[in-house]
Amino acid sequence: MKIEGIITPILTPMNSDESVNYDKLEEFVEMQIEGGVHGIFCFGTNGESYILSDDEKLKILEKVVKVTNKRVPVFAGTGQPGTLHTIELSKKAKGLGVDALSIISPFFAAPSQDDIYNHYYRIAKEVDLPIIVYNIPARTGTNISPLTIKRLSEIENIVGVKDSSGNFDNMLQYIEQTRESNKKRNSDFVVLSGNDSLILWCLYAGGAGAISGVANVYPRNMVSIYENFIKKETDKAKAAQDSIRSFRDVFKYGNPNTVVKTAVNLLGFDVGPCRSPFNSISEEGIKQLKTVLEENKNLNLN
């Protein structure tokens, strides 16, 4: 499996009582595949992984694997604070037929870089699936250092990293530090942007694409960043990259994944609320979001 392009960390549709809406989940996956995305990632931040039970996650994965039917790879976010829990959930995800895992670094208790390395090393030895390391220090409290990523890239089934630090130099060092490992292994350890504003710059630097939260709202536009870059139509790629600035500016009014989910609802696809308490946006935020969505509609952004 080649990991590249735009992978959507799909949101988790909810009913009004905050239970998972599995029918809408199926429709939403279809919408994303029709939009041309190169993969579906369950249980990122946009998928509200932090607030779903293991049973809910397994039921969601079962549905998503069935719906995608091998048309695009399915990535499962199985990372937990503890190594044993992560291994247990990862093995169950494998049993449901997912193609790869995305594992967030340990959180809450502050791990050392050696703790982080040992965590992933044990998981990789126990679970025979490709693993994408997920770095998001704003949520975990710890940045995975470029040297730790270099060490991890030497483990056979750790095949990439998603960097959501928002720090381009950090992402650039991930790319630089893993070049030698790729030569030694004759393989491609991929670096994916987890920040939508840095997708094109990640590609220019040698990255493989992105896990793009904005793709929940504008899948075709986000895919066009990658597709136009590959075709060397860089002006078009840059225009698609620049086009999401006004939408991302609305993130200041609330939790970004709440803004994304609200936007999808306002565009007419009923995916319900985020689970409380992470589900509020100010009146001013809603007003600005509606304005941006209307402006983008007039620009044929989709």
C-alpha positions as CSV (number, residue, x, y, z in Angstrom):
1,M,0.0,0.0,0.0
2,K,1.4,3.4,-1.0
3,I,0.5,6.1,1.4
4,E,0.1,9.4,-0.4
5,G,-2.3,12.2,-1.3
6,I,-5.1,13.6,0.7
7,I,-6.5,11.4,3.5
8,T,-9.6,12.6,5.3
9,P,-9.8,12.2,9.1
10,I,-13.5,11.8,8.8
11,L,-15.8,13.3,11.4
12,T,-18.1,11.0,13.3
13,P,-21.8,11.7,12.5
14,M,-24.0,11.9,15.6
15,N,-27.7,11.8,16.3
16,S,-29.3,14.6,18.3
17,D,-28.8,12.6,21.5
18,E,-25.0,12.4,20.7
19,S,-25.2,8.7,19.8
20,V,-23.3,7.6,16.7
21,N,-25.3,7.9,13.5
22,Y,-24.1,4.9,11.5
23,D,-26.4,5.5,8.5
24,K,-25.0,9.0,8.0
25,L,-21.5,7.6,8.5
26,E,-22.0,5.4,5.5
27,E,-23.3,8.3,3.4
28,F,-20.4,10.5,4.5
29,V,-17.8,8.0,3.6
30,E,-19.4,7.7,0.1
31,M,-19.3,11.4,-0.2
32,Q,-15.6,11.5,0.6
33,I,-14.7,8.8,-1.9
34,E,-16.8,10.5,-4.6
35,G,-14.7,13.7,-3.8
36,G,-11.6,11.8,-4.8
37,V,-9.8,11.5,-1.4
38,H,-6.9,9.0,-1.3
39,G,-7.8,7.4,2.1
40,I,-10.2,7.5,5.0
41,F,-8.8,7.9,8.5
42,C,-11.1,7.1,11.4
43,F,-10.6,8.6,14.9
44,G,-8.4,11.6,14.4
45,T,-9.3,14.8,16.2
46,N,-12.0,15.5,13.7
47,G,-13.5,12.1,14.4
48,E,-13.7,12.8,18.1
49,S,-11.5,9.9,19.0
50,Y,-11.0,11.4,22.5
51,I,-14.7,10.8,23.4
52,L,-15.7,7.6,21.8
53,S,-15.7,4.2,23.6
54,D,-13.7,1.2,22.3
55,D,-17.0,-0.5,21.4
56,E,-18.2,2.5,19.4
57,K,-14.8,2.7,17.6
58,L,-14.9,-1.0,16.6
59,K,-18.5,-0.7,15.3
60,I,-17.5,2.4,13.3
61,L,-14.5,0.7,11.8
62,E,-16.6,-2.3,10.8
63,K,-19.0,0.0,9.0
64,V,-16.2,2.0,7.3
65,V,-14.2,-1.0,6.1
66,K,-17.4,-2.5,4.6
67,V,-18.4,0.7,2.9
68,T,-15.0,1.5,1.4
69,N,-14.7,-2.0,0.1
70,K,-11.0,-1.6,-0.7
71,R,-11.6,1.4,-2.9
72,V,-9.3,3.5,-0.7
73,P,-7.2,2.5,2.3
74,V,-8.7,2.8,5.8
75,F,-6.6,4.1,8.6
76,A,-7.6,3.5,12.2
77,G,-6.6,5.8,15.0
78,T,-5.9,3.4,17.9
79,G,-3.5,5.4,20.1
80,Q,-4.2,5.4,23.8
81,P,-2.1,6.8,26.7
82,G,-1.0,3.2,27.6
83,T,0.9,0.8,25.4
84,L,-1.1,-2.3,26.4
85,H,-4.4,-0.7,25.6
86,T,-3.1,0.6,22.3
87,I,-1.9,-2.9,21.3
88,E,-5.3,-4.4,22.3
89,L,-7.3,-1.9,20.3
90,S,-4.9,-2.1,17.4
91,K,-5.2,-5.9,17.2
92,K,-9.0,-5.6,17.2
93,A,-8.8,-3.0,14.4
94,K,-6.6,-5.3,12.4
95,G,-9.2,-8.1,12.8
96,L,-11.8,-5.8,11.2
97,G,-9.7,-5.4,8.1
98,V,-8.2,-1.9,8.3
99,D,-5.2,-1.2,6.1
100,A,-3.0,0.8,8.5
101,L,-2.9,2.4,12.0
102,S,-2.4,6.0,13.0
103,I,-1.2,6.1,16.5
104,I,-1.0,9.3,18.5
105,S,1.9,9.7,21.0
106,P,1.2,8.9,24.6
107,F,-0.5,11.8,26.4
108,F,-1.6,13.1,29.9
109,A,1.5,11.9,31.8
110,A,4.5,13.6,30.2
111,P,6.6,10.9,28.4
112,S,10.3,11.2,27.6
113,Q,11.6,10.7,24.1
114,D,12.7,7.2,25.2
115,D,9.2,6.5,26.5
116,I,7.8,7.5,23.2
117,Y,10.2,5.3,21.2
118,N,9.6,2.3,23.5
119,H,5.9,2.8,23.2
120,Y,5.9,2.6,19.4
121,Y,8.6,-0.1,19.3
122,R,6.4,-2.5,21.4
123,I,3.3,-1.7,19.4
124,A,5.1,-2.3,16.1
125,K,6.4,-5.7,17.3
126,E,3.0,-6.8,18.5
127,V,0.8,-5.6,15.6
128,D,1.6,-6.6,12.1
129,L,0.2,-3.5,10.3
130,P,1.7,-0.4,8.8
131,I,1.8,2.3,11.5
132,I,1.7,6.1,11.0
133,V,3.1,8.0,14.0
134,Y,0.8,11.0,14.9
135,N,2.5,14.1,16.4
136,I,0.1,16.7,17.8
137,P,1.8,18.4,20.7
138,A,-1.0,20.9,21.3
139,R,-3.2,18.0,22.4
140,T,-0.6,15.6,23.9
141,G,1.7,18.2,25.5
142,T,4.8,16.6,24.0
143,N,6.5,17.0,20.6
144,I,8.1,14.0,19.1
145,S,11.6,15.1,18.3
146,P,13.0,14.7,14.8
147,L,15.7,12.3,16.2
148,T,13.0,10.1,17.7
149,I,11.2,10.0,14.4
150,K,14.5,9.0,12.7
151,R,14.9,6.1,15.2
152,L,11.3,5.1,14.7
153,S,11.7,5.2,10.9
154,E,14.2,2.3,11.1
155,I,11.4,0.0,12.4
156,E,10.1,-2.0,9.5
157,N,6.3,-1.5,9.9
158,I,6.5,2.1,11.1
159,V,6.0,3.7,7.7
160,G,5.3,7.4,8.3
161,V,4.4,10.3,10.5
162,K,1.6,12.8,10.5
163,D,2.9,16.1,11.9
164,S,0.2,18.4,13.3
165,S,2.6,20.6,15.2
166,G,2.0,23.5,12.8
167,N,5.7,24.1,12.9
168,F,7.1,23.8,9.4
169,D,10.7,23.4,10.5
170,N,9.7,20.5,12.7
171,M,8.0,18.8,9.7
172,L,11.0,19.7,7.5
173,Q,13.4,18.0,10.0
174,Y,11.2,14.9,9.9
175,I,11.7,14.7,6.2
176,E,15.5,15.4,6.4
177,Q,16.1,12.9,9.3
178,T,14.3,10.0,7.5
179,R,16.0,10.3,4.1
180,E,18.9,8.1,5.2
181,S,16.5,5.5,6.7
182,N,14.7,5.4,3.3
183,K,18.0,4.7,1.5
184,K,18.9,1.9,3.9
185,R,15.5,0.3,3.8
186,N,15.0,1.0,0.1
187,S,11.5,2.2,1.1
188,D,9.5,5.3,1.6
189,F,8.9,6.5,5.1
190,V,6.3,9.2,4.4
191,V,5.8,12.5,6.1
192,L,2.2,13.8,6.0
193,S,1.1,17.3,7.0
194,G,-1.6,17.4,9.7
195,N,-1.9,21.2,9.2
196,D,-4.0,22.2,6.2
197,S,-2.1,25.4,5.7
198,L,1.1,23.5,5.1
199,I,0.1,20.9,2.6
200,L,1.6,22.4,-0.5
201,W,4.8,23.3,1.4
202,C,5.1,19.8,2.8
203,L,4.8,18.5,-0.8
204,Y,7.5,20.9,-2.0
205,A,9.8,19.7,0.8
206,G,9.4,16.1,-0.2
207,G,6.4,15.1,1.9
208,A,3.8,12.7,0.6
209,G,0.5,14.6,1.3
210,A,-1.7,15.3,4.2
211,I,-4.3,14.1,6.6
212,S,-6.6,17.0,6.0
213,G,-9.4,18.0,8.4
214,V,-10.7,20.6,5.9
215,A,-11.3,17.7,3.4
216,N,-14.4,16.9,5.5
217,V,-15.8,20.1,4.1
218,Y,-14.1,20.6,0.7
219,P,-12.7,17.2,-0.4
220,R,-12.3,18.1,-4.1
221,N,-10.5,21.3,-3.4
222,M,-8.1,19.6,-1.0
223,V,-7.5,16.7,-3.4
224,S,-6.7,19.3,-6.1
225,I,-3.8,20.6,-4.1
226,Y,-2.1,17.3,-4.3
227,E,-3.2,16.3,-7.8
228,N,-2.2,19.6,-9.3
229,F,1.2,19.5,-7.6
230,I,1.8,16.0,-9.0
231,K,0.9,17.3,-12.5
232,K,3.3,20.2,-11.9
233,E,0.4,22.7,-12.3
234,T,1.7,24.6,-9.3
235,D,-0.3,27.8,-9.9
236,K,-3.5,25.7,-9.6
237,A,-2.1,23.9,-6.5
238,K,-1.3,27.2,-4.9
239,A,-4.7,28.7,-5.7
240,A,-6.4,25.7,-4.0
241,Q,-4.1,25.9,-1.0
242,D,-4.8,29.7,-0.6
243,S,-8.5,29.2,-1.0
244,I,-9.0,27.7,2.5
245,R,-7.5,30.6,4.4
246,S,-10.9,32.3,5.1
247,F,-12.3,29.0,6.4
248,R,-9.4,28.3,8.7
249,D,-9.6,31.8,10.0
250,V,-13.0,30.9,11.6
251,F,-11.2,28.3,13.8
252,K,-10.6,31.1,16.3
253,Y,-14.2,31.0,17.2
254,G,-14.2,27.5,18.5
255,N,-12.7,24.0,18.7
256,P,-11.5,23.4,15.1
257,N,-13.2,20.1,14.8
258,T,-16.5,21.7,16.1
259,V,-16.1,24.4,13.4
260,V,-15.6,21.7,10.7
261,K,-18.6,19.7,11.8
262,T,-20.8,22.8,12.0
263,A,-19.7,23.7,8.5
264,V,-20.7,20.3,7.1
265,N,-24.1,20.7,8.8
266,L,-24.6,24.2,7.4
267,L,-23.8,22.9,3.9
268,G,-26.8,20.6,4.2
269,F,-25.2,17.3,5.2
270,D,-26.7,16.4,8.6
271,V,-23.9,15.0,10.7
272,G,-25.2,16.2,14.0
273,P,-23.4,17.9,16.9
274,C,-20.0,17.2,18.4
275,R,-20.2,15.4,21.8
276,S,-20.5,17.8,24.7
277,P,-18.9,19.7,26.1
278,F,-16.9,20.3,22.9
279,N,-19.7,21.6,20.8
280,S,-20.1,25.3,21.1
281,I,-19.4,28.2,18.8
282,S,-20.3,31.8,19.5
283,E,-23.0,33.6,17.6
284,E,-20.3,35.8,16.0
285,G,-18.5,32.6,14.9
286,I,-21.6,31.1,13.3
287,K,-22.2,34.4,11.5
288,Q,-18.6,34.5,10.2
289,L,-18.8,30.8,9.2
290,K,-22.0,31.3,7.2
291,T,-20.4,34.3,5.4
292,V,-17.3,32.3,4.5
293,L,-19.3,29.3,3.3
294,E,-21.5,31.5,1.1
295,E,-18.4,33.2,-0.3
296,N,-16.8,29.9,-1.0
297,K,-20.0,28.5,-2.6
298,N,-19.9,31.5,-5.0
299,L,-16.3,30.5,-5.8
300,N,-17.5,26.9,-6.5
301,L,-15.3,25.5,-3.7
302,N,-16.4,21.9,-2.9
